[in-house]
Amino acid sequence: MRFTSKSFLDNSVTDEEISKLVTSFSSVADSKVFSADEERDIRKSWLSFGNTLVNCSKGRIIPIEFKPFVKSFEKVDYDITKLPKELKLGLDKTYSDFTKANTSSKHKNVIPEAYCRIYEFFGDSAVVKFFKRVKSDNLVKKNTIGLENYDIDSLESLLIENGINIQSSEASISLAKTMGLIPSIKDAILGATTSMANINNLINILILLLIACAILVSVLIIIHIKYTSTLNQIVIQQSESGQIIDRVAAVNASIDIMDKETSPLVKNLVIRPAIHVSDISKNITTKSYDFFDKALKAVKNSKSKEDIDENDEENVNKSDENADKSEEGVIDNIAAKGVVLVGSKIGGAVAAVGTFVAGHQAIFIAAAVIASVVLLIACIKPMIYYVYRLKLRISTFFKDQAEMLEVNFESIEDKINDPKTSPSEKERLQNILNKQKIIAKKLASYSDKVYGDSNIAAMDARDDIRSEDKINLDKEIDEIDQYEQKEYEEQSKNQPEIVTAPTPNKTTVIF
């Protein structure tokens, strides 16, 4: 079954169906050979992802208000257990509330599930190990793409810089955008990623995972703020009406309200995809650690791009029939042979890609990784548009919440009502409680902001998806192939003709 990002919009695919795809794609055998149609689908997926990044290239993928939270996760290698206390306290509390509500009450809905899946993704030691490995390597810093560091700031700078370059280009806008926004994506659009990897192909996957992490952090924060705001509204109502604060009842009521106030559009374009993005990203990072580790080491030990003569056909055509074709063998042999730069070698000869790929493997990319990446692209695109469009202002939320959580709201009221508490102590506690209620009201006020801004962002994302869906990707791929073929033919005309040296017993006529 095939589905696109628009499938979330028109609700034509169920979560169960996507989950089955995630499971089946992550278990694809390494020996899997993609058919011509499958390879074309893979190229179209990368092309669609490139189009999405183009649409975000004039601004920031992550809103300024959310940037500090994303950077907090980056600093600890996405390990949620090592976040600053001010941020961690609230996220932990929400996770605790959601897990208890999911197991002890009638609530079993998609919003708490999405939050818990994301929270657990960032708490998985295998996921943290993967990102530590990636960030410790010099691959990203030494690439020629322009991604200086493995962080969202570097990626956004790359998008904006290339976006400016595109706008000033006289070339065909559609073609220039899809092929030039991030240079490394060109290889994937040409089809090289489906059968081999080079430095750029590896970075493409890492860029996709980087964006997935930044988006998941943003969604985690949005759900947390909405829930906390709603919870504080209920606690205030209970307190002001003279009711004894019932934490469990308040949690369940908050989830109910949050579920009702979250529009179907937000659920389909943000909440549902978030569950699958976290699952797919977890599969890629945990099941492919050894592959990425070997590949990164091989790239590090191989010849640099500058050392490879891009015009040296002899290097391209060398073939070792006895070479080890296994994943480990192929990767381990890279250091000696150098990394083949597929995009620059093939140039415009798209027709020759299949022949070239068949005989010349550089870095083996597990078929399961390729299939999972295609699935990840389809799931993450609606979320990219949503977060890109979000204008939520939350500058003081976590500071207020941290102060709120330092003292237990309910325990203060219990002590005030305790006959054994002295009048002076009651007065002191009452002052604390009054301050707590002021903070609680501030936190509660964010609920309407989240509701309004979230709906607006979802409607904008819906329009973005509908607009992108109008693009005929097959036609674009054909145009790119024609363009690249023409470029290749032009380059070939300028290449000097190679004449075979004469042999003693052969007459050679040179015209």
LUMDRENFI-91872 format. One record per residue (C-alpha): residue number from 1; chain; x, y, z. Coordinates in Angstrom, 2 decimals, always signed. Layout:
<recs>
REC   n chain      c1      c2      c3
REC NUM     A       X       Y       Z
...
</recs>
This chain:
<recs>
REC   n chain      c1      c2      c3
REC   1     A   +0.00   +0.00   +0.00
REC   2     A   +1.28   +3.44   -0.92
REC   3     A   +0.49   +6.65   +0.86
REC   4     A   +1.70  +10.24   +0.78
REC   5     A   +1.67  +13.16   +3.20
REC   6     A   -1.74  +14.08   +1.83
REC   7     A   -3.05  +10.76   +3.15
REC   8     A   -2.99  +12.30   +6.62
REC   9     A   -4.97  +15.26   +5.36
REC  10     A   -7.75  +13.26   +3.72
REC  11     A   -7.58  +10.58   +6.44
REC  12     A   -7.27   +7.83   +3.85
REC  13     A   -4.80   +5.76   +5.85
REC  14     A   -5.20   +4.36   +9.36
REC  15     A   -2.56   +4.33  +12.08
REC  16     A   -2.69   +0.53  +12.07
REC  17     A   -1.88   +0.44   +8.36
REC  18     A   +1.07   +2.81   +8.81
REC  19     A   +2.35   +0.84  +11.79
REC  20     A   +2.32   -2.31   +9.67
REC  21     A   +4.32   -0.51   +7.00
REC  22     A   +6.83   +0.69   +9.60
REC  23     A   +7.30   -2.89  +10.80
REC  24     A   +7.56   -4.39   +7.32
REC  25     A   +9.88   -1.67   +5.99
REC  26     A  +12.23   -1.94   +8.95
REC  27     A  +12.59   -5.69   +8.38
REC  28     A  +13.42   -5.53   +4.66
REC  29     A  +16.37   -7.83   +3.92
REC  30     A  +19.73   -6.25   +3.07
REC  31     A  +19.78   -8.33   -0.09
REC  32     A  +16.64   -6.58   -1.33
REC  33     A  +17.03   -5.17   -4.86
REC  34     A  +14.70   -2.31   -5.68
REC  35     A  +12.77   -2.53   -8.90
REC  36     A  +12.77   +0.32  -11.42
REC  37     A   +9.37   +1.48  -10.15
REC  38     A  +10.55   +1.34   -6.54
REC  39     A  +13.69   +3.30   -7.36
REC  40     A  +11.57   +5.92   -9.06
REC  41     A   +9.34   +6.13   -5.99
REC  42     A  +12.44   +6.64   -3.84
REC  43     A  +13.64   +9.43   -6.10
REC  44     A  +10.22  +11.06   -5.97
REC  45     A  +10.26  +10.89   -2.17
REC  46     A  +13.53  +12.78   -1.99
REC  47     A  +12.30  +15.24   -4.59
REC  48     A   +9.16  +15.92   -2.53
REC  49     A  +11.32  +16.38   +0.56
REC  50     A  +13.47  +18.84   -1.36
REC  51     A  +10.34  +20.76   -2.37
REC  52     A   +9.28  +20.97   +1.27
REC  53     A  +12.66  +22.36   +2.30
REC  54     A  +12.46  +24.86   -0.57
REC  55     A   +9.17  +26.15   +0.82
REC  56     A  +10.86  +26.66   +4.19
REC  57     A  +14.06  +28.16   +2.78
REC  58     A  +12.88  +31.76   +3.10
REC  59     A  +12.52  +31.44   +6.85
REC  60     A  +13.18  +29.13   +9.76
REC  61     A  +11.98  +25.57  +10.09
REC  62     A  +11.84  +25.95  +13.87
REC  63     A  +10.13  +29.09  +15.27
REC  64     A  +12.39  +31.34  +17.32
REC  65     A  +10.38  +30.67  +20.48
REC  66     A  +11.05  +26.94  +20.21
REC  67     A  +14.72  +27.22  +19.30
REC  68     A  +16.02  +27.27  +22.93
REC  69     A  +14.25  +23.98  +23.66
REC  70     A  +15.63  +22.29  +20.55
REC  71     A  +19.12  +23.52  +21.42
REC  72     A  +18.71  +22.22  +24.98
REC  73     A  +18.08  +18.76  +23.55
REC  74     A  +20.99  +19.10  +21.11
REC  75     A  +23.40  +19.96  +23.91
REC  76     A  +22.67  +16.70  +25.73
REC  77     A  +22.65  +14.56  +22.55
REC  78     A  +18.84  +14.35  +22.72
REC  79     A  +19.00  +12.60  +26.09
REC  80     A  +15.85  +13.75  +27.89
REC  81     A  +17.20  +12.52  +31.22
REC  82     A  +19.99  +15.12  +31.11
REC  83     A  +17.95  +18.20  +30.30
REC  84     A  +18.24  +21.29  +32.53
REC  85     A  +16.08  +20.95  +35.65
REC  86     A  +13.91  +23.91  +34.67
REC  87     A  +12.81  +22.09  +31.51
REC  88     A  +12.96  +18.49  +32.71
REC  89     A  +10.69  +18.88  +35.75
REC  90     A   +7.64  +19.78  +33.72
REC  91     A   +8.20  +17.25  +30.92
REC  92     A   +8.67  +14.46  +33.46
REC  93     A   +5.50  +15.44  +35.30
REC  94     A   +3.40  +15.39  +32.14
REC  95     A   +4.80  +11.99  +31.17
REC  96     A   +3.99  +10.64  +34.63
REC  97     A   +0.43  +11.98  +34.44
REC  98     A   -0.14  +10.58  +30.95
REC  99     A   +1.20   +7.11  +31.73
REC 100     A   -0.95   +6.84  +34.85
REC 101     A   -4.04   +8.11  +33.00
REC 102     A   -3.45   +5.67  +30.15
REC 103     A   -3.24   +2.69  +32.49
REC 104     A   -5.70   +3.56  +35.25
REC 105     A   -8.56   +5.38  +33.55
REC 106     A  -10.80   +5.40  +30.50
REC 107     A   -8.35   +7.61  +28.64
REC 108     A   -6.46   +5.90  +25.89
REC 109     A   -6.27   +8.49  +23.16
REC 110     A   -3.82   +9.62  +20.58
REC 111     A   -2.50  +12.82  +22.22
REC 112     A   -1.09  +11.23  +25.41
REC 113     A   +0.19   +8.36  +23.26
REC 114     A   +2.06  +10.75  +20.96
REC 115     A   +3.62  +12.56  +23.91
REC 116     A   +4.70   +9.33  +25.60
REC 117     A   +6.16   +7.87  +22.39
REC 118     A   +8.20  +11.02  +21.77
REC 119     A   +9.31  +11.21  +25.40
REC 120     A  +10.41   +7.55  +25.31
REC 121     A  +12.21   +8.10  +22.00
REC 122     A  +14.41  +10.74  +23.62
REC 123     A  +14.85   +8.55  +26.67
REC 124     A  +16.03   +5.49  +24.73
REC 125     A  +19.70   +4.81  +25.45
REC 126     A  +20.22   +3.28  +21.98
REC 127     A  +18.88   +6.44  +20.32
REC 128     A  +21.14   +8.63  +22.49
REC 129     A  +24.10   +6.39  +21.61
REC 130     A  +23.43   +6.91  +17.90
REC 131     A  +23.34  +10.70  +18.11
REC 132     A  +26.44  +10.82  +20.30
REC 133     A  +28.23   +8.76  +17.66
REC 134     A  +27.12  +11.05  +14.84
REC 135     A  +27.99  +14.27  +16.66
REC 136     A  +31.42  +12.98  +17.66
REC 137     A  +32.47  +12.45  +14.03
REC 138     A  +34.10  +15.09  +11.86
REC 139     A  +32.13  +14.02   +8.81
REC 140     A  +29.60  +16.82   +9.05
REC 141     A  +32.17  +19.52   +9.79
REC 142     A  +34.39  +18.49   +6.86
REC 143     A  +31.72  +18.12   +4.20
REC 144     A  +31.51  +20.49   +1.25
REC 145     A  +27.74  +20.91   +1.48
REC 146     A  +27.91  +23.73   +3.97
REC 147     A  +26.45  +21.98   +7.02
REC 148     A  +29.03  +23.14   +9.54
REC 149     A  +27.60  +21.34  +12.55
REC 150     A  +25.00  +18.71  +13.26
REC 151     A  +22.47  +21.14  +14.67
REC 152     A  +19.33  +22.96  +13.59
REC 153     A  +21.01  +26.39  +13.40
REC 154     A  +23.54  +25.12  +10.89
REC 155     A  +20.83  +23.43   +8.82
REC 156     A  +18.63  +26.53   +8.75
REC 157     A  +21.58  +28.67   +7.71
REC 158     A  +22.22  +26.23   +4.89
REC 159     A  +18.59  +26.42   +3.76
REC 160     A  +18.50  +30.21   +3.86
REC 161     A  +21.85  +30.61   +2.11
REC 162     A  +20.90  +28.23   -0.68
REC 163     A  +17.46  +29.81   -0.89
REC 164     A  +19.04  +33.20   -1.52
REC 165     A  +21.35  +31.70   -4.13
REC 166     A  +18.38  +30.13   -5.87
REC 167     A  +16.41  +33.36   -5.95
REC 168     A  +19.32  +35.13   -7.64
REC 169     A  +19.76  +32.37  -10.21
REC 170     A  +18.70  +32.83  -13.81
REC 171     A  +18.15  +29.12  -14.24
REC 172     A  +14.76  +27.45  -14.34
REC 173     A  +13.29  +28.12  -10.91
REC 174     A  +11.67  +24.72  -10.47
REC 175     A  +14.75  +22.82  -11.54
REC 176     A  +17.19  +25.10   -9.74
REC 177     A  +15.24  +24.82   -6.51
REC 178     A  +14.85  +21.07   -6.45
REC 179     A  +18.43  +20.39   -7.50
REC 180     A  +20.22  +23.21   -5.73
REC 181     A  +18.67  +23.88   -2.35
REC 182     A  +20.83  +21.34   -0.55
REC 183     A  +23.52  +20.04   -2.92
REC 184     A  +23.60  +16.58   -1.38
REC 185     A  +19.95  +15.91   -2.23
REC 186     A  +20.85  +16.03   -5.92
REC 187     A  +22.40  +12.56   -5.59
REC 188     A  +19.22  +11.17   -4.11
REC 189     A  +17.01  +12.73   -6.78
REC 190     A  +19.24  +11.28   -9.49
REC 191     A  +18.80   +7.84   -7.97
REC 192     A  +22.22   +7.21   -6.51
REC 193     A  +20.98   +6.73   -2.96
REC 194     A  +18.95   +3.68   -3.86
REC 195     A  +21.95   +1.48   -4.45
REC 196     A  +25.00   +3.09   -2.93
REC 197     A  +26.11   +5.77   -0.55
REC 198     A  +28.68   +8.52   -0.56
REC 199     A  +29.38  +11.23   +1.94
REC 200     A  +26.42  +13.26   +0.71
REC 201     A  +24.00  +10.34   +0.89
REC 202     A  +24.93   +9.67   +4.49
REC 203     A  +24.49  +13.32   +5.34
REC 204     A  +21.07  +13.32   +3.65
REC 205     A  +19.84  +10.67   +6.07
REC 206     A  +21.39  +12.48   +9.02
REC 207     A  +19.77  +15.76   +7.93
REC 208     A  +16.41  +14.01   +7.80
REC 209     A  +16.91  +12.58  +11.31
REC 210     A  +18.07  +15.97  +12.58
REC 211     A  +14.90  +17.61  +11.30
REC 212     A  +12.82  +14.76  +12.76
REC 213     A  +14.35  +15.36  +16.20
REC 214     A  +13.78  +19.13  +16.05
REC 215     A  +10.16  +18.63  +14.98
REC 216     A   +9.53  +15.99  +17.65
REC 217     A  +10.93  +18.28  +20.34
REC 218     A   +8.59  +21.03  +19.16
REC 219     A   +5.54  +18.75  +19.21
REC 220     A   +6.52  +17.46  +22.66
REC 221     A   +6.66  +21.04  +23.96
REC 222     A   +3.33  +21.99  +22.33
REC 223     A   +1.45  +19.04  +23.86
REC 224     A   +3.08  +19.66  +27.23
REC 225     A   +2.11  +23.35  +27.27
REC 226     A   -1.46  +22.66  +26.21
REC 227     A   -1.87  +19.96  +28.85
REC 228     A   -0.25  +21.96  +31.65
REC 229     A   -2.34  +25.02  +30.83
REC 230     A   -5.56  +23.02  +30.86
REC 231     A   -4.61  +21.25  +34.07
REC 232     A   -3.96  +24.56  +35.84
REC 233     A   -7.33  +25.87  +34.71
REC 234     A   -9.06  +22.90  +36.36
REC 235     A   -6.99  +23.11  +39.55
REC 236     A   -7.82  +26.82  +39.87
REC 237     A  -11.51  +26.08  +39.38
REC 238     A  -11.41  +23.37  +42.04
REC 239     A   -9.57  +25.62  +44.47
REC 240     A  -11.77  +28.68  +43.97
REC 241     A  -14.95  +26.64  +44.34
REC 242     A  -13.77  +25.27  +47.66
REC 243     A  -13.34  +21.72  +46.36
REC 244     A  -10.61  +19.44  +47.62
REC 245     A   -8.09  +19.23  +44.80
REC 246     A   -8.30  +15.79  +43.21
REC 247     A   -5.16  +15.35  +41.11
REC 248     A   -6.30  +12.19  +39.30
REC 249     A   -9.67  +13.69  +38.40
REC 250     A   -7.98  +16.90  +37.25
REC 251     A   -5.56  +14.96  +35.02
REC 252     A   -8.34  +12.93  +33.39
REC 253     A  -10.52  +16.01  +32.91
REC 254     A   -7.57  +17.87  +31.35
REC 255     A   -6.97  +15.08  +28.84
REC 256     A  -10.67  +15.08  +27.95
REC 257     A  -10.70  +18.85  +27.39
REC 258     A   -7.45  +18.79  +25.45
REC 259     A   -8.78  +16.03  +23.21
REC 260     A  -11.99  +17.96  +22.48
REC 261     A  -10.17  +21.25  +21.85
REC 262     A   -7.60  +19.75  +19.51
REC 263     A   -9.06  +20.02  +16.03
REC 264     A   -9.17  +16.98  +13.72
REC 265     A   -6.80  +18.87  +11.42
REC 266     A   -4.15  +19.18  +14.14
REC 267     A   -4.59  +15.53  +15.07
REC 268     A   -4.19  +14.37  +11.46
REC 269     A   -1.30  +16.64  +10.45
REC 270     A   +0.64  +16.70  +13.72
REC 271     A   -0.34  +14.25  +16.43
REC 272     A   -0.81  +11.10  +14.35
REC 273     A   +2.30  +11.59  +12.20
REC 274     A   +4.35  +12.30  +15.35
REC 275     A   +3.70   +8.79  +16.62
REC 276     A   +4.99   +7.26  +13.39
REC 277     A   +7.92   +9.65  +13.01
REC 278     A   +9.16   +8.70  +16.48
REC 279     A   +8.78   +4.98  +15.68
REC 280     A  +10.51   +5.20  +12.30
REC 281     A  +13.34   +7.37  +13.64
REC 282     A  +13.83   +4.94  +16.50
REC 283     A  +14.05   +2.02  +14.07
REC 284     A  +16.63   +3.78  +11.92
REC 285     A  +18.81   +4.96  +14.80
REC 286     A  +18.74   +1.81  +16.92
REC 287     A  +18.80   -0.91  +14.26
REC 288     A  +21.38   +0.77  +12.01
REC 289     A  +23.95   +1.92  +14.55
REC 290     A  +26.62   -0.58  +13.45
REC 291     A  +26.14   +0.35   +9.80
REC 292     A  +26.49   +4.08  +10.43
REC 293     A  +29.44   +3.52  +12.73
REC 294     A  +31.31   +1.52  +10.08
REC 295     A  +30.32   +3.91   +7.31
REC 296     A  +31.46   +6.99   +9.23
REC 297     A  +34.77   +5.33  +10.05
REC 298     A  +35.23   +4.30   +6.43
REC 299     A  +34.51   +7.80   +5.16
REC 300     A  +36.90   +9.27   +7.70
REC 301     A  +39.68   +6.94   +6.57
REC 302     A  +38.99   +7.23   +2.86
REC 303     A  +40.32   +9.78   +0.45
REC 304     A  +38.76  +13.19   +0.80
REC 305     A  +36.60  +14.59   -1.99
REC 306     A  +39.43  +16.88   -3.01
REC 307     A  +41.72  +13.89   -3.53
REC 308     A  +39.38  +12.21   -5.98
REC 309     A  +39.81  +13.15   -9.62
REC 310     A  +36.23  +13.61  -10.74
REC 311     A  +37.29  +13.27  -14.38
REC 312     A  +39.26  +10.12  -13.89
REC 313     A  +37.17   +7.53  -15.72
REC 314     A  +39.72   +4.88  -14.86
REC 315     A  +38.84   +5.21  -11.16
REC 316     A  +35.13   +4.99  -11.95
REC 317     A  +35.43   +1.92  -14.17
REC 318     A  +37.67   -0.13  -11.88
REC 319     A  +35.91   -3.26  -10.79
REC 320     A  +37.01   -6.07   -8.52
REC 321     A  +34.99   -9.18   -9.28
REC 322     A  +36.37  -10.91   -6.20
REC 323     A  +35.50   -8.06   -3.84
REC 324     A  +33.49   -8.86   -0.73
REC 325     A  +29.94   -7.71   -1.52
REC 326     A  +28.63   -8.04   +2.04
REC 327     A  +27.77   -4.94   +4.03
REC 328     A  +30.88   -5.24   +6.19
REC 329     A  +33.11   -6.13   +3.27
REC 330     A  +31.95   -3.27   +1.08
REC 331     A  +32.28   -0.73   +3.86
REC 332     A  +35.67   -2.01   +5.03
REC 333     A  +37.04   -1.75   +1.48
REC 334     A  +36.14   +1.90   +1.08
REC 335     A  +39.21   +3.17   +2.85
REC 336     A  +41.39   +1.63   +0.19
REC 337     A  +39.28   +2.56   -2.82
REC 338     A  +38.05   +6.02   -1.86
REC 339     A  +34.51   +7.30   -1.78
REC 340     A  +32.86   +7.38   -5.20
REC 341     A  +31.08  +10.66   -5.69
REC 342     A  +28.04   +9.40   -7.52
REC 343     A  +26.46  +12.73   -8.38
REC 344     A  +29.58  +14.26   -9.90
REC 345     A  +30.66  +11.06  -11.62
REC 346     A  +27.35  +10.39  -13.28
REC 347     A  +26.81  +14.00  -14.14
REC 348     A  +23.84  +14.05  -16.44
REC 349     A  +24.04  +10.47  -17.60
REC 350     A  +20.91   +9.35  -15.83
REC 351     A  +20.45   +6.58  -18.36
REC 352     A  +23.75   +5.12  -17.26
REC 353     A  +22.95   +5.13  -13.54
REC 354     A  +21.68   +1.56  -13.47
REC 355     A  +24.72   +0.17  -15.29
REC 356     A  +27.10   +2.17  -13.13
REC 357     A  +25.43   +1.16   -9.91
REC 358     A  +25.29   -2.50  -10.83
REC 359     A  +29.05   -2.83  -11.00
REC 360     A  +30.31   -0.21   -8.59
REC 361     A  +29.22   -0.20   -4.99
REC 362     A  +30.80   +2.29   -2.65
REC 363     A  +29.08   +2.26   +0.73
REC 364     A  +26.31   -0.23   +1.21
REC 365     A  +23.06   +1.27   +2.50
REC 366     A  +20.77   -1.32   +4.05
REC 367     A  +17.55   -1.63   +2.09
REC 368     A  +15.63   -1.37   +5.36
REC 369     A  +17.17   +2.06   +5.97
REC 370     A  +16.23   +3.25   +2.48
REC 371     A  +12.65   +1.99   +2.82
REC 372     A  +12.31   +3.50   +6.29
REC 373     A  +13.66   +6.84   +5.10
REC 374     A  +11.01   +6.97   +2.36
REC 375     A   +8.33   +6.28   +4.97
REC 376     A   +9.82   +8.91   +7.30
REC 377     A   +9.70  +11.56   +4.57
REC 378     A   +5.97  +10.96   +3.97
REC 379     A   +5.19  +11.18   +7.69
REC 380     A   +7.33  +14.16   +8.62
REC 381     A   +6.41  +16.59   +5.84
REC 382     A   +3.04  +17.66   +7.38
REC 383     A   +4.80  +18.25  +10.69
REC 384     A   +7.53  +20.33   +9.04
REC 385     A   +4.92  +22.62   +7.51
REC 386     A   +3.00  +22.86  +10.79
REC 387     A   +5.98  +23.77  +12.97
REC 388     A   +7.33  +26.12  +10.30
REC 389     A   +4.00  +27.98  +10.35
REC 390     A   +3.61  +28.04  +14.14
REC 391     A   +3.75  +31.49  +15.76
REC 392     A   +3.22  +30.48  +19.40
REC 393     A   +4.83  +32.73  +22.02
REC 394     A   +5.95  +30.87  +25.15
REC 395     A   +8.98  +32.81  +26.36
REC 396     A   +8.22  +32.65  +30.10
REC 397     A   +6.19  +29.45  +30.32
REC 398     A   +8.88  +27.08  +31.59
REC 399     A  +10.32  +29.61  +34.00
REC 400     A   +6.89  +30.03  +35.57
REC 401     A   +6.23  +26.32  +35.59
REC 402     A   +9.55  +25.51  +37.24
REC 403     A   +8.71  +27.93  +40.05
REC 404     A   +5.29  +26.35  +40.34
REC 405     A   +6.67  +22.82  +40.62
REC 406     A   +9.22  +23.71  +43.28
REC 407     A   +6.39  +23.73  +45.85
REC 408     A   +3.53  +21.24  +45.99
REC 409     A   +0.28  +23.13  +45.46
REC 410     A   -1.89  +20.51  +47.14
REC 411     A   +0.34  +19.97  +50.19
REC 412     A   +0.30  +23.69  +51.01
REC 413     A   -3.48  +23.69  +51.19
REC 414     A   -3.42  +20.59  +53.41
REC 415     A   -1.05  +22.29  +55.87
REC 416     A   -3.11  +25.48  +55.93
REC 417     A   -6.21  +23.45  +56.79
REC 418     A   -4.36  +21.44  +59.45
REC 419     A   -5.43  +22.57  +62.99
REC 420     A   -1.92  +21.84  +64.24
REC 421     A   -0.39  +24.49  +61.96
REC 422     A   +0.41  +27.72  +63.85
REC 423     A   -1.25  +31.00  +62.76
REC 424     A   +2.08  +32.51  +61.70
REC 425     A   +2.92  +29.45  +59.63
REC 426     A   -0.54  +29.50  +58.08
REC 427     A   +0.00  +33.12  +57.08
REC 428     A   +3.36  +32.29  +55.50
REC 429     A   +1.89  +29.34  +53.63
REC 430     A   -1.09  +31.38  +52.49
REC 431     A   +1.27  +33.95  +50.93
REC 432     A   +3.04  +31.15  +49.08
REC 433     A   -0.30  +29.73  +47.96
REC 434     A   -1.48  +33.12  +46.72
REC 435     A   +1.70  +33.45  +44.67
REC 436     A   +1.22  +29.92  +43.35
REC 437     A   -2.31  +30.76  +42.23
REC 438     A   -1.05  +33.82  +40.36
REC 439     A   +1.47  +31.65  +38.53
REC 440     A   -1.17  +28.98  +37.90
REC 441     A   -3.42  +31.57  +36.28
REC 442     A   -0.54  +32.68  +34.04
REC 443     A   +0.08  +29.11  +33.01
REC 444     A   -3.62  +28.55  +32.42
REC 445     A   -3.76  +31.59  +30.13
REC 446     A   -1.54  +29.79  +27.61
REC 447     A   -4.31  +27.32  +26.80
REC 448     A   -6.22  +29.67  +24.51
REC 449     A   -2.98  +30.78  +22.83
REC 450     A   -1.99  +27.21  +22.07
REC 451     A   -5.47  +26.40  +20.78
REC 452     A   -5.65  +29.42  +18.46
REC 453     A   -2.08  +29.41  +17.15
REC 454     A   -2.09  +25.63  +16.69
REC 455     A   -5.25  +25.72  +14.57
REC 456     A   -3.92  +28.56  +12.42
REC 457     A   -0.64  +26.71  +11.86
REC 458     A   -2.52  +23.52  +10.95
REC 459     A   -4.68  +25.35   +8.39
REC 460     A   -1.58  +26.91   +6.85
REC 461     A   +0.09  +23.48   +6.75
REC 462     A   -3.02  +22.05   +5.10
REC 463     A   -2.76  +24.66   +2.35
REC 464     A   +0.96  +23.93   +1.95
REC 465     A   +0.29  +20.22   +1.54
REC 466     A   -2.50  +20.79   -0.95
REC 467     A   -0.29  +23.12   -2.95
REC 468     A   +2.61  +20.67   -2.96
REC 469     A   +0.28  +17.82   -3.91
REC 470     A   -0.41  +19.60   -7.18
REC 471     A   +3.20  +19.10   -8.24
REC 472     A   +3.55  +16.31  -10.78
REC 473     A   +6.60  +14.55   -9.37
REC 474     A   +6.81  +12.12  -12.28
REC 475     A   +6.94  +15.03  -14.70
REC 476     A   +9.56  +16.78  -12.56
REC 477     A  +11.71  +13.65  -12.46
REC 478     A  +11.46  +13.34  -16.25
REC 479     A  +12.45  +16.99  -16.69
REC 480     A  +15.39  +16.57  -14.34
REC 481     A  +16.52  +13.46  -16.21
REC 482     A  +16.28  +15.29  -19.53
REC 483     A  +18.16  +18.27  -18.13
REC 484     A  +20.92  +16.09  -16.67
REC 485     A  +21.17  +14.03  -19.85
REC 486     A  +21.57  +17.20  -21.91
REC 487     A  +24.23  +18.49  -19.52
REC 488     A  +26.06  +15.19  -19.75
REC 489     A  +25.98  +15.21  -23.55
REC 490     A  +27.32  +18.76  -23.60
REC 491     A  +30.14  +17.79  -21.28
REC 492     A  +30.91  +14.73  -23.39
REC 493     A  +31.32  +16.88  -26.50
REC 494     A  +34.08  +18.80  -24.78
REC 495     A  +35.96  +15.68  -23.71
REC 496     A  +39.02  +14.87  -25.87
REC 497     A  +38.67  +11.71  -27.95
REC 498     A  +40.79   +8.86  -26.64
REC 499     A  +42.62   +7.06  -29.48
REC 500     A  +43.96   +3.58  -28.84
REC 501     A  +47.69   +3.29  -29.46
REC 502     A  +48.55   +1.28  -32.62
REC 503     A  +49.96   -2.24  -32.38
REC 504     A  +52.78   -3.48  -34.67
REC 505     A  +50.49   -5.79  -36.64
REC 506     A  +47.62   -3.32  -37.02
REC 507     A  +47.27   -0.44  -39.46
REC 508     A  +45.69   +2.60  -37.87
REC 509     A  +44.20   +5.34  -39.97
REC 510     A  +43.85   +8.67  -38.23
REC 511     A  +41.57  +11.13  -40.04
</recs>
